[in-house]
Amino acid sequence: MTGRRAGARILATLIDLACMLPWIGVVAAAGAVLWVTGVTHSVDPLVGNIVGFVTLIVPITVTASGFEGRNRHATPGKRALHLTVERSVGGGAGFSRSLVRNGIKYALPWELGHTAVFALFGTTAPPPVWVTIVLVLTYGIPIVSLVLLLVTGRALHDRVARTTVVAVDS
């Protein structure tokens, strides 16, 4: 049962990522235009990273949390696969718990990745040790989450947020 539910959860996440693509495209297109026109060439990397966080990562994380915190307790991908997010002790997860959950699932690794890219962009020097650590965390968090999901049925973000994903009748 755990393997089947894990597969459904992975597919639900892929559906959710597909739903995010239009917004990612809009933000990327705007960023590309600003880069090509030279507007962002003199922007401090920290400022660029903050702008990227606020315009891309925050809206996606908050939107996913809103879907899970509402009456149906599910993102579009979870709804398509008849899954719902609940507190570990039962009942709906609520917005704040879903925000923690999606913060760990999406925002944290995504922002760590952005931080590493901004630190590496425009330099040919070997990366500092801290950038290597950030990159390990960028990939490590989703990998640990996936392994926990496959082995125990609960991903890292569910454990931290004290949530669980359950199948519901259609």
Backbone as ProteinMPNN parsed JSONL, in Angstrom:
{"seq_chain_A": "MTGRRAGARILATLIDLACMLPWIGVVAAAGAVLWVTGVTHSVDPLVGNIVGFVTLIVPITVTASGFEGRNRHATPGKRALHLTVERSVGGGAGFSRSLVRNGIKYALPWELGHTAVFALFGTTAPPPVWVTIVLVLTYGIPIVSLVLLLVTGRALHDRVARTTVVAVDS", "coords_chain_A": {"N_chain_A": [[0.827, -1.207, 0.0], [1.958, 1.256, 0.77], [3.842, 1.744, -1.28], [2.202, 2.124, -3.548], [0.728, 4.388, -2.8], [2.847, 6.15, -2.478], [3.741, 6.335, -5.111], [1.495, 7.577, -6.248], [1.624, 9.996, -4.909], [4.026, 11.046, -5.875], [3.386, 11.331, -8.571], [1.309, 13.192, -8.272], [2.76, 15.401, -7.358], [4.277, 15.914, -9.641], [2.222, 16.683, -11.382], [1.414, 19.001, -10.054], [3.76, 20.51, -10.333], [3.71, 20.853, -13.098], [1.482, 22.494, -13.247], [2.569, 24.757, -12.147], [4.281, 25.683, -14.057], [3.36, 27.716, -15.982], [3.472, 30.137, -14.43], [6.171, 30.12, -13.684], [7.265, 30.389, -16.223], [6.375, 32.994, -16.92], [7.718, 34.585, -15.004], [10.375, 33.89, -15.592], [10.535, 34.782, -18.254], [10.16, 37.55, -17.906], [12.425, 38.088, -16.354], [14.411, 37.401, -18.221], [14.015, 39.35, -20.208], [14.642, 41.648, -18.726], [17.333, 41.102, -18.24], [18.494, 40.93, -20.84], [18.037, 43.511, -21.765], [19.728, 44.871, -20.144], [18.997, 45.912, -17.714], [19.223, 44.511, -15.294], [21.926, 44.083, -14.949], [23.576, 45.553, -13.22], [22.557, 44.99, -10.781], [22.809, 44.034, -7.435], [23.81, 40.768, -6.435], [22.57, 39.702, -4.12], [20.243, 41.244, -3.913], [19.041, 40.526, -6.343], [18.583, 37.827, -5.821], [16.754, 38.02, -3.715], [14.634, 39.291, -5.024], [13.998, 37.274, -6.878], [13.178, 35.286, -5.084], [10.906, 36.473, -3.896], [9.245, 36.94, -6.119], [8.956, 34.488, -7.422], [9.307, 32.054, -5.815], [7.902, 32.496, -3.357], [5.154, 33.091, -4.209], [4.437, 30.576, -5.359], [4.804, 28.751, -3.244], [3.024, 29.775, -1.309], [0.611, 29.592, -2.714], [0.351, 26.783, -3.131], [0.157, 26.048, -0.457], [-2.191, 27.343, 0.204], [-4.071, 25.899, -1.316], [-3.868, 23.401, -0.02], [-4.626, 24.126, 2.521], [-7.282, 24.759, 2.378], [-10.807, 23.784, 2.169], [-10.806, 21.355, 0.683], [-8.277, 20.397, 1.075], [-6.109, 19.861, -0.647], [-3.798, 20.064, -3.331], [-4.004, 20.797, -6.907], [-2.839, 18.524, -8.181], [-2.955, 16.537, -6.173], [-5.71, 16.441, -5.809], [-6.468, 15.435, -8.304], [-5.558, 12.86, -8.068], [-6.958, 11.886, -5.985], [-6.102, 12.412, -3.31], [-5.436, 13.731, -0.049], [-4.275, 16.236, 2.241], [-3.624, 15.956, 5.621], [-3.592, 16.653, 9.163], [-1.323, 14.872, 11.269], [-2.669, 13.77, 13.371], [-5.213, 13.667, 12.486], [-7.875, 15.321, 10.697], [-8.069, 18.454, 8.859], [-5.113, 19.969, 7.466], [-4.679, 22.729, 7.59], [-3.741, 26.184, 6.921], [-1.278, 27.238, 8.027], [0.228, 24.991, 8.83], [0.403, 23.727, 6.375], [1.884, 25.643, 5.057], [4.375, 25.413, 6.332], [4.947, 22.809, 5.527], [5.041, 23.031, 2.651], [6.977, 24.938, 2.508], [9.264, 23.53, 3.207], [9.177, 21.539, 1.29], [9.12, 22.873, -1.244], [10.045, 25.693, -1.151], [12.458, 25.892, 0.449], [14.532, 24.09, -0.733], [14.504, 25.19, -3.312], [15.161, 27.895, -2.937], [17.698, 27.597, -1.802], [19.005, 26.53, -4.014], [18.821, 28.72, -5.78], [20.396, 30.539, -4.347], [22.934, 29.346, -4.504], [23.333, 29.411, -7.305], [23.309, 32.195, -7.825], [25.608, 32.847, -6.406], [27.553, 31.586, -7.904], [27.311, 32.625, -10.446], [28.765, 34.355, -13.107], [31.417, 34.041, -12.388], [34.598, 32.456, -12.632], [36.049, 31.236, -10.803], [36.875, 28.602, -8.485], [34.171, 27.14, -6.635], [33.295, 28.476, -3.417], [33.518, 26.779, -0.222], [31.12, 26.982, 1.221], [29.21, 27.263, -0.786], [29.263, 24.782, -1.99], [28.271, 23.244, 0.113], [25.693, 24.325, 0.285], [24.701, 23.531, -2.208], [24.732, 20.742, -1.865], [22.75, 20.53, 0.104], [20.621, 21.568, -1.367], [20.034, 19.542, -3.222], [20.002, 17.396, -1.498], [17.872, 17.635, 0.382], [15.389, 17.189, -1.116], [16.013, 14.567, -1.967], [16.336, 13.084, 0.425], [13.745, 13.404, 1.363], [12.283, 12.041, -0.631], [13.32, 9.428, -0.338], [12.498, 8.87, 2.309], [9.73, 8.971, 1.89], [9.357, 6.791, 0.13], [10.28, 4.667, 1.707], [9.021, 4.863, 4.237], [6.531, 5.959, 3.817], [5.975, 8.539, 4.534], [7.011, 11.736, 3.81], [9.868, 13.948, 4.305], [8.991, 16.636, 4.615], [6.383, 16.185, 5.494], [6.81, 14.965, 7.939], [8.099, 16.989, 9.43], [6.154, 19.02, 9.394], [4.148, 17.699, 10.641], [2.137, 16.309, 9.239], [0.115, 14.226, 7.109], [-0.458, 12.393, 4.115], [-3.336, 11.223, 2.693], [-5.409, 8.789, 1.036], [-8.498, 9.498, -0.497], [-12.033, 8.841, -0.896], [-13.399, 9.004, -4.151]], "CA_chain_A": [[0.0, 0.0, 0.0], [2.828, 2.429, 0.833], [4.42, 1.961, -2.598], [1.182, 2.666, -4.451], [0.436, 5.761, -2.365], [4.037, 6.95, -2.79], [3.695, 6.594, -6.55], [0.448, 8.571, -6.483], [2.118, 11.285, -4.405], [5.045, 11.533, -6.816], [2.655, 11.789, -9.754], [0.593, 14.416, -7.88], [3.751, 16.481, -7.34], [4.589, 16.23, -11.04], [1.087, 17.454, -11.899], [1.505, 20.332, -9.446], [4.867, 21.221, -10.987], [3.217, 21.255, -14.421], [0.593, 23.643, -13.022], [3.417, 25.907, -11.8], [5.073, 26.092, -15.221], [3.028, 29.028, -16.562], [4.013, 31.22, -13.603], [7.629, 30.073, -13.832], [7.534, 30.952, -17.55], [6.181, 34.45, -16.875], [8.816, 35.179, -14.229], [11.614, 33.695, -16.364], [10.496, 35.68, -19.414], [10.402, 38.91, -17.414], [13.838, 38.146, -15.99], [15.219, 37.387, -19.449], [13.902, 40.672, -20.823], [15.415, 42.58, -17.898], [18.756, 40.798, -18.428], [18.888, 41.284, -22.21], [18.028, 44.975, -21.892], [20.77, 45.416, -19.283], [18.448, 46.481, -16.479], [19.655, 43.782, -14.096], [23.377, 43.853, -14.942], [24.231, 46.188, -12.072], [21.843, 44.639, -9.551], [23.564, 43.215, -6.489], [23.29, 39.382, -6.424], [21.656, 39.503, -2.99], [18.969, 41.855, -4.302], [18.477, 39.655, -7.375], [18.101, 36.614, -5.171], [15.549, 38.381, -2.963], [13.567, 39.515, -6.013], [13.607, 35.951, -7.36], [12.449, 34.608, -4.008], [9.603, 37.109, -3.709], [8.399, 36.851, -7.314], [8.793, 33.122, -7.915], [9.175, 31.004, -4.81], [6.838, 32.805, -2.4], [3.802, 32.841, -4.745], [4.181, 29.148, -5.562], [4.688, 28.121, -1.924], [1.785, 30.242, -0.679], [-0.516, 29.037, -3.472], [0.233, 25.36, -2.779], [-0.311, 25.991, 0.931], [-3.596, 27.732, 0.186], [-4.849, 24.749, -1.787], [-3.895, 22.362, 1.015], [-5.255, 24.647, 3.727], [-8.714, 24.964, 2.141], [-11.739, 22.696, 2.491], [-10.46, 20.085, 0.036], [-6.965, 20.011, 1.618], [-5.337, 19.215, -1.706], [-3.387, 20.796, -4.521], [-4.624, 20.176, -8.083], [-2.298, 17.18, -8.402], [-3.512, 15.613, -5.182], [-7.138, 16.259, -6.124], [-6.572, 14.559, -9.479], [-5.26, 11.477, -7.665], [-7.798, 11.58, -4.828], [-5.305, 12.458, -2.097], [-5.654, 14.919, 0.762], [-3.287, 16.471, 3.296], [-4.245, 16.076, 6.934], [-2.692, 16.61, 10.323], [-1.003, 13.49, 11.639], [-3.666, 13.298, 14.333], [-6.516, 13.721, 11.842], [-8.406, 16.646, 10.398], [-7.356, 19.218, 7.838], [-3.795, 20.466, 7.866], [-4.705, 24.163, 7.828], [-2.79, 26.94, 6.113], [0.053, 27.398, 8.624], [0.921, 23.698, 8.754], [0.694, 23.526, 4.95], [2.964, 26.562, 4.711], [5.612, 24.75, 6.781], [5.115, 21.641, 4.652], [5.475, 23.464, 1.325], [8.242, 25.653, 2.68], [10.332, 22.53, 3.181], [9.08, 20.792, 0.032], [9.439, 23.699, -2.406], [10.773, 26.955, -0.955], [13.818, 25.734, 0.972], [15.507, 23.643, -1.739], [14.508, 26.112, -4.448], [15.939, 29.079, -2.566], [19.102, 27.183, -1.675], [19.518, 26.437, -5.382], [19.007, 30.091, -6.272], [21.536, 31.128, -3.647], [24.147, 28.782, -5.096], [23.481, 29.911, -8.668], [23.709, 33.598, -7.757], [26.994, 32.906, -5.934], [28.434, 31.068, -8.954], [27.097, 33.333, -11.702], [29.728, 35.377, -13.508], [32.759, 33.797, -11.886], [35.232, 31.213, -13.079], [36.792, 30.721, -9.652], [36.257, 27.424, -7.853], [33.155, 27.568, -5.667], [33.662, 28.398, -2.004], [32.998, 25.603, 0.479], [29.727, 27.183, 1.608], [28.37, 27.029, -1.961], [29.189, 23.325, -2.125], [27.35, 22.78, 1.166], [24.352, 24.736, -0.128], [24.294, 22.65, -3.314], [24.424, 19.431, -1.288], [21.437, 20.659, 0.735], [19.637, 21.788, -2.427], [19.653, 18.233, -3.746], [19.842, 16.451, -0.402], [16.544, 17.721, 1.009], [14.405, 16.398, -1.876], [16.384, 13.148, -2.013], [15.967, 12.514, 1.728], [12.291, 13.378, 1.4], [11.834, 10.957, -1.506], [13.672, 8.143, 0.287], [11.578, 8.668, 3.437], [8.413, 8.666, 1.331], [9.352, 5.431, -0.412], [10.544, 3.669, 2.743], [8.099, 4.941, 5.389], [5.227, 6.478, 3.434], [5.861, 9.948, 4.938], [8.167, 12.51, 3.367], [10.49, 14.837, 5.29], [8.137, 17.793, 4.869], [5.245, 15.722, 6.291], [7.274, 14.716, 9.306], [8.354, 18.263, 10.105], [4.892, 19.752, 9.539], [3.217, 16.805, 11.318], [1.014, 16.041, 8.34], [0.136, 12.972, 6.38], [-1.264, 12.426, 2.9], [-4.176, 10.023, 2.695], [-6.298, 8.607, -0.104], [-9.908, 9.754, -0.178], [-12.968, 8.314, -1.881], [-13.676, 9.983, -5.215]], "C_chain_A": [[0.861, 1.257, 0.0], [3.401, 2.748, -0.539], [3.439, 2.579, -3.576], [0.859, 4.109, -4.09], [1.621, 6.668, -2.658], [4.068, 7.293, -4.272], [2.654, 7.645, -6.891], [0.907, 9.949, -6.016], [3.161, 11.876, -5.34], [4.364, 12.067, -8.071], [1.901, 13.084, -9.45], [1.55, 15.608, -7.859], [4.137, 16.877, -8.759], [3.461, 17.029, -11.69], [1.138, 18.878, -11.347], [2.629, 21.149, -10.08], [4.463, 21.676, -12.383], [2.283, 22.459, -14.306], [1.382, 24.912, -12.701], [4.142, 26.481, -13.018], [4.652, 27.414, -15.85], [3.587, 30.201, -15.753], [5.538, 31.27, -13.707], [8.018, 30.693, -15.171], [7.407, 32.46, -17.573], [7.346, 35.119, -16.155], [10.133, 35.049, -14.991], [11.661, 34.622, -17.57], [10.768, 37.121, -18.996], [11.87, 39.086, -17.029], [14.745, 38.185, -17.199], [15.189, 38.74, -20.143], [14.734, 41.693, -20.045], [16.92, 42.349, -18.06], [19.235, 41.28, -19.803], [18.949, 42.803, -22.392], [19.051, 45.65, -20.981], [20.285, 45.97, -17.96], [19.027, 45.808, -15.236], [21.169, 43.595, -13.991], [24.065, 44.443, -13.718], [23.55, 45.864, -10.749], [22.714, 43.721, -8.708], [22.967, 41.8, -6.464], [22.326, 39.11, -5.269], [20.275, 40.067, -3.318], [18.284, 40.994, -5.368], [17.895, 38.396, -6.792], [16.816, 36.896, -4.4], [14.378, 38.598, -3.914], [13.076, 38.18, -6.567], [12.789, 35.192, -6.332], [11.024, 35.144, -3.898], [8.682, 36.923, -4.914], [8.114, 35.431, -7.78], [8.458, 32.134, -6.805], [8.029, 31.267, -3.839], [5.445, 32.569, -2.997], [3.475, 31.357, -4.919], [3.977, 28.44, -4.228], [3.376, 28.502, -1.249], [0.562, 29.666, -1.397], [-0.716, 27.556, -3.141], [-0.307, 25.204, -1.365], [-1.782, 26.384, 1.027], [-4.494, 26.601, -0.28], [-4.967, 23.696, -0.688], [-4.594, 22.822, 2.289], [-6.752, 24.875, 3.585], [-9.52, 23.716, 2.465], [-11.335, 21.352, 1.906], [-9.097, 19.561, 0.474], [-6.076, 19.335, 0.58], [-4.995, 20.205, -2.81], [-4.077, 20.167, -5.732], [-4.122, 18.749, -8.355], [-2.854, 16.166, -7.423], [-4.996, 15.379, -5.437], [-7.314, 15.3, -7.29], [-6.362, 13.099, -9.107], [-5.975, 11.08, -6.372], [-6.981, 11.434, -3.541], [-5.638, 13.733, -1.34], [-4.584, 15.013, 1.841], [-4.024, 16.696, 4.607], [-3.175, 16.202, 8.008], [-2.447, 15.148, 10.66], [-2.041, 12.904, 12.584], [-5.082, 13.346, 13.773], [-7.0, 15.146, 11.653], [-7.535, 17.366, 9.381], [-6.06, 19.809, 8.362], [-3.831, 21.939, 8.234], [-3.583, 24.861, 7.075], [-1.392, 26.982, 6.729], [0.857, 26.105, 8.563], [1.29, 23.389, 7.3], [1.813, 24.447, 4.483], [4.32, 25.995, 5.148], [5.943, 23.598, 5.833], [5.662, 22.046, 3.286], [6.731, 24.314, 1.377], [9.422, 24.695, 2.605], [10.349, 21.798, 1.84], [9.556, 21.617, -1.158], [10.404, 24.845, -2.099], [12.22, 26.748, -0.518], [14.796, 25.222, -0.082], [15.612, 24.595, -2.927], [15.349, 27.339, -4.126], [17.412, 28.737, -2.374], [19.742, 27.077, -3.061], [19.763, 27.81, -5.979], [20.235, 30.735, -5.64], [22.847, 30.632, -4.242], [24.388, 29.334, -6.494], [23.926, 31.371, -8.665], [25.159, 33.734, -7.302], [27.965, 32.477, -7.035], [28.382, 31.887, -10.239], [28.173, 34.393, -11.938], [31.135, 35.194, -12.977], [33.3, 32.494, -12.455], [36.045, 30.589, -11.955], [36.11, 29.459, -9.118], [35.249, 27.882, -6.8], [33.694, 27.507, -4.239], [32.995, 27.188, -1.344], [31.516, 25.781, 0.81], [28.782, 26.934, 0.427], [28.214, 25.525, -2.192], [28.22, 22.749, -1.1], [25.911, 23.112, 0.793], [23.844, 23.848, -1.261], [23.957, 21.246, -2.815], [23.048, 19.462, -0.622], [20.32, 20.824, -0.302], [19.125, 20.461, -2.981], [19.355, 17.235, -2.635], [18.459, 16.455, 0.216], [15.506, 16.952, 0.193], [14.732, 14.908, -1.922], [16.018, 12.458, -0.707], [14.455, 12.389, 1.825], [11.739, 12.222, 0.57], [12.135, 9.586, -0.885], [12.743, 7.856, 1.465], [10.179, 8.308, 2.946], [8.347, 7.221, 0.859], [9.499, 4.374, 0.67], [9.468, 3.663, 3.828], [6.7, 5.413, 5.026], [5.01, 7.93, 3.834], [7.149, 10.669, 4.579], [8.679, 13.409, 4.498], [9.573, 15.999, 5.64], [6.883, 17.408, 5.656], [5.642, 15.503, 7.744], [7.459, 16.024, 10.07], [7.044, 19.009, 10.37], [3.825, 18.944, 10.31], [1.923, 16.634, 10.524], [1.166, 14.653, 7.748], [-0.739, 13.145, 5.136], [-2.029, 11.108, 2.832], [-5.025, 9.985, 1.432], [-7.739, 8.86, 0.366], [-10.788, 9.125, -1.255], [-13.287, 9.391, -2.894], [-15.077, 10.38, -5.263]], "O_chain_A": [[0.54, 2.225, -0.69], [3.443, 3.916, -0.926], [3.805, 3.463, -4.351], [0.73, 4.958, -4.972], [1.438, 7.823, -3.041], [4.389, 8.422, -4.644], [2.898, 8.512, -7.73], [0.609, 10.955, -6.66], [3.172, 13.086, -5.57], [4.723, 13.132, -8.573], [1.86, 13.982, -10.291], [1.189, 16.702, -8.293], [4.305, 18.063, -9.044], [3.721, 17.951, -12.463], [0.93, 19.843, -12.083], [2.465, 22.343, -10.334], [4.834, 22.771, -12.808], [2.292, 23.339, -15.166], [0.909, 26.019, -12.958], [4.565, 27.637, -13.004], [5.528, 28.19, -16.23], [4.118, 31.152, -16.327], [6.12, 32.349, -13.807], [8.994, 31.44, -15.248], [8.234, 33.143, -18.176], [7.897, 36.106, -16.642], [10.921, 35.994, -15.032], [12.711, 35.186, -17.878], [11.524, 37.831, -19.66], [12.483, 40.107, -17.341], [15.736, 38.915, -17.214], [16.218, 39.224, -20.613], [15.445, 42.504, -20.638], [17.698, 43.302, -18.02], [20.258, 41.955, -19.908], [19.82, 43.312, -23.097], [19.222, 46.868, -21.038], [21.088, 46.451, -17.161], [19.292, 46.476, -14.236], [21.643, 43.0, -13.024], [25.045, 43.879, -13.231], [23.925, 46.405, -9.709], [23.284, 42.752, -9.209], [21.745, 41.651, -6.473], [21.363, 38.361, -5.434], [19.258, 39.436, -3.031], [17.077, 40.763, -5.295], [16.833, 37.942, -7.215], [15.887, 36.089, -4.432], [13.264, 38.146, -3.649], [11.87, 37.975, -6.711], [11.812, 34.528, -6.679], [10.062, 34.38, -3.818], [7.472, 36.766, -4.749], [7.12, 35.199, -8.47], [7.432, 31.455, -6.861], [7.262, 30.355, -3.531], [4.622, 31.911, -2.361], [2.349, 30.935, -4.653], [3.072, 27.615, -4.097], [2.695, 27.647, -0.683], [-0.416, 29.293, -0.749], [-1.844, 27.128, -2.895], [-1.133, 24.33, -1.103], [-2.529, 25.828, 1.831], [-5.558, 26.369, 0.294], [-6.051, 23.161, -0.455], [-5.098, 21.999, 3.053], [-7.427, 25.157, 4.576], [-8.989, 22.726, 2.968], [-11.499, 20.319, 2.555], [-8.796, 18.386, 0.26], [-5.38, 18.365, 0.879], [-5.798, 21.066, -3.17], [-4.68, 19.102, -5.6], [-4.907, 17.874, -8.72], [-3.19, 15.047, -7.812], [-5.486, 14.258, -5.301], [-8.203, 14.45, -7.271], [-6.916, 12.203, -9.745], [-5.642, 10.072, -5.747], [-7.141, 10.472, -2.789], [-6.079, 14.713, -1.94], [-4.055, 13.999, 2.297], [-4.933, 17.523, 4.69], [-2.005, 15.895, 7.781], [-3.278, 14.289, 10.364], [-2.267, 11.694, 12.6], [-6.046, 13.096, 14.497], [-6.582, 16.06, 12.364], [-6.417, 16.945, 9.083], [-5.93, 20.11, 9.549], [-3.081, 22.365, 9.112], [-2.612, 24.236, 6.649], [-0.409, 26.78, 6.016], [2.053, 26.135, 8.272], [2.364, 22.852, 7.029], [2.602, 24.078, 3.612], [5.301, 26.092, 4.41], [7.085, 23.444, 5.398], [6.641, 21.467, 2.814], [7.468, 24.399, 0.394], [10.454, 25.011, 2.012], [11.416, 21.478, 1.317], [10.313, 21.12, -1.992], [11.461, 24.952, -2.721], [13.121, 27.377, -1.072], [15.817, 25.87, -0.311], [16.695, 24.78, -3.483], [16.158, 27.775, -4.945], [18.282, 29.522, -2.753], [20.887, 27.487, -3.254], [20.793, 28.042, -6.613], [21.019, 31.397, -6.32], [23.769, 31.419, -4.458], [25.516, 29.687, -6.836], [24.823, 31.745, -9.42], [25.868, 34.633, -7.755], [29.093, 32.968, -7.082], [29.318, 31.844, -11.037], [28.448, 35.219, -11.068], [31.964, 36.095, -13.101], [32.55, 31.555, -12.723], [36.658, 29.537, -12.134], [34.903, 29.282, -9.285], [35.457, 28.904, -6.146], [34.454, 26.603, -3.891], [32.018, 26.649, -1.865], [30.739, 24.834, 0.692], [27.669, 26.446, 0.623], [27.133, 25.061, -2.554], [27.435, 21.857, -1.422], [25.014, 22.286, 0.96], [22.676, 23.458, -1.266], [23.003, 20.631, -3.29], [22.266, 18.523, -0.77], [19.222, 20.292, -0.138], [17.924, 20.285, -3.184], [18.543, 16.328, -2.816], [17.923, 15.396, 0.543], [14.794, 16.124, 0.762], [13.825, 14.076, -1.916], [15.451, 11.366, -0.723], [13.942, 11.383, 2.315], [10.838, 11.508, 1.01], [11.289, 8.692, -0.911], [12.253, 6.736, 1.611], [9.52, 7.441, 3.519], [7.387, 6.51, 1.156], [8.909, 3.298, 0.568], [9.049, 2.601, 4.288], [5.777, 5.287, 5.83], [3.97, 8.506, 3.512], [8.238, 10.267, 4.989], [8.006, 13.599, 5.511], [9.391, 16.319, 6.815], [6.368, 18.228, 6.416], [4.886, 15.825, 8.661], [7.028, 16.149, 11.216], [6.853, 19.566, 11.451], [2.739, 19.451, 10.591], [0.812, 16.785, 11.032], [2.205, 14.004, 7.874], [-1.659, 13.963, 5.13], [-1.446, 10.026, 2.905], [-5.32, 11.021, 0.835], [-8.129, 8.484, 1.471], [-10.346, 8.905, -2.383], [-13.431, 10.561, -2.539], [-15.459, 11.195, -6.102]]}, "name": "protein", "num_of_chains": 1, "seq": "MTGRRAGARILATLIDLACMLPWIGVVAAAGAVLWVTGVTHSVDPLVGNIVGFVTLIVPITVTASGFEGRNRHATPGKRALHLTVERSVGGGAGFSRSLVRNGIKYALPWELGHTAVFALFGTTAPPPVWVTIVLVLTYGIPIVSLVLLLVTGRALHDRVARTTVVAVDS"}
